[in-house]
Amino acid sequence: MNRRLHLQQCNTLDTLIKGLVLSMNLFQRRKILKKANYLDLTPVRIFNHEIREDDKVNILLPRFKNKIARRMFKPPKKSNDIPIKLDEIGSAIWLLIDGKLRVMEICEKMKTLYPDKMQPLEENEKRVTQFLSLLYQQRYISFKEIMGNNNPEEKI
């Protein structure tokens, strides 16, 4: 398929990002990450979220990827999305992921937001990077640097 035609068919940047991330296999993504310093990467959300009444975040994971399957197999009285509940720290990190802040900057902001829970900077960095690694493995986020290597807009 022609890349320009593919770009025209993508409605939003989110659709394009999801397509790029989901089309890469684990080994390709891991190879790119091995070369990079994790604290210099810039995380980007792939899925939408909602904020619960207790000010914590639910990541909205679609039940089906295919639009036809979404319509045909949707259980009655249920939403199209599966809510993934995050705790207080996870919610704060998720809300800081905006595609502009690097992981190091997120660690610094978490230290100022939660000085009692995020004590030594090394431990703070470890906790944040482990959480972001988990989100990345589950494909809830990606990194700008990975998408930059496979971004079709740059190759056109």
C-alpha positions in Angstrom: 0.0 0.0 0.0 1.3 3.4 -0.9 2.3 5.3 2.2 0.7 8.6 1.1 -2.6 6.8 0.6 -2.2 5.2 4.0 -1.6 8.6 5.6 -4.7 10.0 3.9 -6.8 7.1 5.3 -5.7 7.7 8.8 -8.1 10.1 10.4 -6.0 11.3 13.3 -2.5 11.2 14.6 -3.6 8.8 17.3 -4.7 6.3 14.7 -1.3 6.6 13.0 0.6 6.1 16.2 -1.4 3.1 17.2 -0.8 1.6 13.8 3.0 2.1 14.0 3.3 0.8 17.5 1.1 -2.2 17.0 2.8 -3.1 13.7 6.2 -3.4 15.2 7.1 -6.6 16.9 8.7 -6.9 20.3 12.2 -7.6 18.9 12.2 -4.5 16.7 11.0 -2.3 19.6 13.5 -3.9 22.0 16.4 -3.3 19.6 15.6 0.4 19.4 15.3 0.7 23.2 18.6 -1.1 23.9 20.5 1.7 22.1 18.7 4.5 24.0 19.1 5.8 27.5 15.7 5.3 29.1 15.7 8.6 31.0 16.2 10.5 27.7 13.1 9.0 26.0 9.9 10.9 25.6 6.8 8.7 26.3 3.6 9.2 24.3 0.1 7.8 25.2 -1.5 5.5 22.8 -4.9 5.0 24.4 -7.4 7.5 25.8 -8.1 7.8 29.5 -10.8 9.0 31.9 -10.5 10.4 35.4 -12.5 8.7 38.1 -14.3 10.5 41.0 -11.3 9.7 43.3 -9.0 11.6 40.9 -7.4 8.5 39.7 -7.1 7.4 36.0 -8.7 4.6 34.0 -6.9 3.8 30.8 -9.6 3.0 28.2 -8.5 -0.1 26.3 -10.8 -0.9 23.3 -12.5 -4.3 23.5 -12.1 -4.9 19.8 -9.7 -3.3 17.3 -11.9 -4.0 14.3 -14.8 -1.5 13.9 -17.1 -4.2 12.5 -16.3 -6.5 15.4 -16.9 -3.6 17.8 -20.5 -3.3 16.5 -21.3 -7.0 16.2 -19.8 -8.3 19.4 -20.5 -5.5 21.9 -22.2 -6.9 24.9 -25.4 -5.0 25.7 -25.2 -2.3 28.4 -21.4 -2.4 28.3 -19.0 0.2 27.0 -16.7 -0.3 24.0 -13.7 0.1 26.3 -12.2 -1.9 29.1 -11.1 0.3 32.0 -7.6 -0.3 33.3 -7.4 1.2 36.8 -4.3 3.0 38.0 -3.3 3.9 41.5 -2.4 7.3 42.7 1.3 7.3 41.6 0.4 5.6 38.3 -2.3 8.1 37.6 0.1 11.0 38.2 2.7 9.5 35.9 0.0 8.8 33.2 -1.2 12.4 33.4 2.4 13.7 33.0 2.9 11.7 29.8 2.1 14.3 27.2 4.6 13.6 24.4 6.8 16.6 25.4 8.3 15.6 28.8 11.2 13.2 28.9 11.3 10.4 31.5 13.9 12.3 33.5 11.6 15.4 33.7 8.7 13.1 34.7 10.9 11.7 37.5 11.7 15.2 38.7 8.1 16.3 38.7 7.0 13.2 40.6 9.6 14.1 43.3 8.1 17.5 43.7 4.5 16.2 43.6 5.1 13.4 46.1 8.1 14.3 48.2 7.2 11.8 50.9 6.6 8.8 48.7 9.3 9.4 46.1 12.4 9.9 48.3 15.8 9.3 46.8 16.1 10.3 43.2 17.6 6.9 42.2 14.7 5.0 43.7 12.3 7.5 42.1 13.9 7.0 38.7 13.7 3.2 39.2 10.1 3.2 40.1 9.0 5.5 37.3 11.1 3.6 34.6 9.7 0.3 35.8 6.1 1.6 35.6 6.8 3.1 32.1 8.4 -0.2 31.0 5.3 -2.1 32.1 3.1 0.4 30.2 5.3 0.0 27.1 5.3 -3.8 27.3 1.5 -3.7 27.4 1.5 -1.3 24.5 -0.4 1.5 26.4 2.4 3.9 25.5 5.2 4.3 23.1 8.2 6.6 22.8 8.7 9.4 20.3 12.2 8.2 19.5 10.8 4.8 18.4 8.1 6.3 16.3 10.7 8.7 14.8 12.5 5.7 13.3 9.4 4.3 11.6 7.4 7.5 11.0 6.1 7.4 7.4 5.7 11.2 7.3 9.5 11.5 7.5 10.0 9.1 4.6 7.6 10.8 2.2 
